[in-house]
Amino acid sequence: MNALRNLGWWAADYAYAAVWQVRAFFGRTDAGSFANGDAAPIVVLPGVYETWRFLQPLVEALHDRGHPVHVLEVLAHSRRPITEMATQVTDYLQQHDLRDVILVAHSKGGLAGKQVMLGPAADRVRSMLAIATPFGGSRYARRMPVRTLRAFSPDDPSIRALSTQADVNARIVSVYARFDPHIPEGSELPGAKNVLLDTGGHFRVLAHPRVMAELAALAS
């Protein structure tokens, strides 16, 4: 029964991802149009092979709630090493003098976000909402044919180094599904607020109402 349930979640997850990848490809909305607002500033960190447009429904929802949402075009597809992504985010926060920032990250973006919280811009970040982030890596990554995906292996130096740095975990909310086809280990992060959703998927959890509820709590 669980296998059939997980198969259904897997199919729904990839259907969601396919729809939003297509919409993202044809999207023409200017990312700068979301950068105004009076609430806490948000910086969005997409996952690997994603552009910010993949997260556009979430970006629009955050902006509608009054948050200025900052999108870093330089992070498109997130194929660079985690440390390089973190440097790009750090530079952006410093150049734009952003403070009291809430990072909203999906998958690999959460790893880069945690690295930012450990670096020279740490005092500029209030907290992070990480969605389906492989904080402990994924054993599936060991079998991946490309370096970009093998970097998610639990044995990767970046993954292991981040896992030993727990000081910032208390400022992270990790939201993840009961079944994630990409991260069989799950996304539980010791010391963080861990929110386990009674559903399945790696992508479709981005649209789960609990995500917005947790962000509202962080922004209060």
C-alpha positions in Angstrom: 0.0 0.0 0.0 2.8 2.4 0.9 4.5 1.7 -2.4 1.4 2.6 -4.4 0.9 5.7 -2.3 4.5 6.8 -2.9 4.2 6.0 -6.6 1.2 8.3 -6.8 3.1 11.1 -4.9 6.0 10.6 -7.3 3.9 11.0 -10.4 2.1 14.0 -9.0 5.4 15.6 -8.0 6.9 15.3 -11.5 3.7 16.5 -13.1 3.9 19.6 -10.9 7.6 20.1 -11.8 6.9 19.6 -15.6 4.1 22.2 -15.6 6.1 24.8 -13.8 9.2 24.2 -15.8 7.2 24.9 -19.0 5.6 28.0 -17.5 9.0 29.2 -16.3 10.4 28.8 -19.8 7.7 30.9 -21.4 7.5 33.4 -18.5 8.4 37.0 -19.2 7.7 38.6 -15.8 10.5 41.0 -14.7 12.0 39.8 -11.5 12.6 43.4 -10.4 8.9 44.0 -10.2 8.8 42.0 -6.9 11.5 44.0 -5.1 9.3 46.6 -3.5 7.4 46.2 -0.2 7.5 47.2 3.5 7.6 43.8 5.1 10.8 41.8 5.9 13.0 41.4 2.7 13.0 38.0 1.2 15.8 36.5 -0.9 14.8 33.5 -2.9 17.3 30.7 -3.5 16.2 28.1 -6.2 17.3 24.5 -6.4 19.6 22.9 -8.9 18.5 23.2 -12.6 15.8 25.7 -11.5 15.4 29.4 -12.3 13.5 31.7 -10.0 10.6 31.4 -12.3 10.1 27.9 -11.2 9.3 29.4 -7.8 7.2 32.2 -9.2 3.9 31.2 -7.5 5.7 31.4 -4.2 7.4 34.7 -5.1 4.1 36.2 -6.1 2.5 35.0 -2.9 5.3 36.5 -0.8 5.1 39.8 -2.6 1.3 40.0 -2.2 1.9 39.8 1.5 4.1 42.9 1.4 7.5 41.4 1.2 10.1 42.8 -1.2 11.3 39.7 -2.9 14.8 39.7 -4.3 15.7 37.3 -7.1 19.4 36.8 -8.1 19.5 36.0 -11.8 23.1 34.9 -11.3 21.9 31.9 -9.4 19.9 30.6 -12.5 20.0 26.8 -12.5 22.2 26.7 -9.4 24.9 24.5 -10.9 27.8 26.1 -9.2 29.3 24.8 -6.0 27.5 25.6 -2.8 30.3 27.9 -1.6 30.3 29.9 -4.8 26.5 30.3 -4.7 26.8 31.5 -1.1 29.5 34.1 -2.1 27.1 35.5 -4.8 24.3 35.8 -2.3 26.6 37.4 0.3 27.8 39.9 -2.2 24.2 40.8 -3.2 23.2 41.3 0.5 26.2 43.6 1.1 25.9 45.6 -2.2 22.2 46.2 -1.6 22.7 46.7 2.2 19.9 44.3 2.9 19.3 43.5 6.6 16.9 41.4 8.7 16.6 39.1 5.6 14.6 36.0 5.4 16.0 33.4 3.0 13.4 31.2 1.3 15.2 28.3 -0.3 14.3 25.2 -2.2 16.5 22.0 -2.3 20.1 23.0 -3.0 19.3 26.6 -2.3 18.9 25.7 1.4 22.5 24.5 1.5 23.8 27.7 0.0 21.5 29.6 2.4 23.0 27.9 5.4 26.5 28.7 4.1 25.5 32.4 3.8 24.3 32.3 7.4 27.8 31.0 8.5 29.7 33.6 6.5 30.5 37.4 6.5 26.8 38.4 5.9 25.5 36.3 8.8 24.3 39.3 10.7 22.2 40.4 7.8 20.1 37.2 7.8 17.3 36.8 10.3 16.3 33.3 9.4 15.8 30.8 6.6 12.8 28.8 5.4 14.3 25.7 3.7 12.0 23.5 1.6 13.1 20.0 0.7 16.7 20.7 1.4 19.2 17.7 1.5 21.0 18.9 4.6 22.5 15.4 5.1 22.8 14.7 1.4 21.2 12.0 -0.6 22.5 8.5 -1.2 21.1 8.6 -4.7 23.6 11.2 -5.6 26.4 8.6 -5.5 25.0 7.1 -8.7 24.5 10.3 -10.6 26.5 10.7 -13.9 27.3 14.4 -13.5 29.3 16.2 -10.8 26.6 18.8 -10.2 24.3 16.0 -8.8 27.0 13.9 -7.2 27.8 16.9 -5.0 24.7 15.9 -3.0 26.3 12.7 -1.8 26.5 12.4 2.0 30.2 11.9 1.5 30.8 15.2 -0.4 33.1 17.6 1.6 30.6 20.5 1.3 27.8 18.4 2.7 29.9 17.0 5.5 31.3 20.5 6.4 27.9 22.1 6.6 26.5 19.2 8.7 29.2 19.9 11.4 28.2 23.6 11.6 25.1 23.6 13.8 25.2 27.0 15.4 22.8 28.6 12.9 20.3 25.6 12.8 18.1 27.2 15.4 17.3 30.0 12.9 16.3 27.6 10.2 12.8 26.1 9.5 13.1 22.9 7.4 9.9 21.9 5.7 9.8 18.6 3.9 7.5 15.8 2.8 7.1 12.4 4.3 8.3 10.9 1.0 10.8 12.7 -1.1 11.8 10.8 -4.3 15.1 12.7 -4.4 16.1 12.7 -0.7 15.2 9.3 0.9 16.9 10.3 4.1 14.6 13.3 4.5 15.5 16.9 5.4 15.5 16.8 9.2 18.1 19.2 10.5 19.2 18.8 14.2 18.5 21.9 16.2 16.2 23.4 13.6 12.4 23.6 13.6 11.5 20.6 11.5 8.1 20.5 9.8 7.2 17.1 8.4 4.3 17.3 5.8 2.0 14.3 5.6 2.4 14.2 1.8 5.0 13.3 -0.8 7.2 15.1 -3.3 10.2 17.2 -3.8 8.7 20.0 -5.9 4.9 20.1 -5.2 5.6 20.9 -1.5 6.5 24.4 -2.7 2.7 25.0 -3.0 1.8 23.5 0.3 -0.1 26.0 2.5 2.2 25.1 5.5 5.1 26.8 3.7 3.3 30.2 3.8 2.2 29.6 7.4 5.8 29.0 8.5 7.0 32.1 6.6 4.3 34.2 8.3 5.6 32.9 11.7 9.2 33.8 10.8 8.2 37.3 9.6 6.1 38.1 12.7 
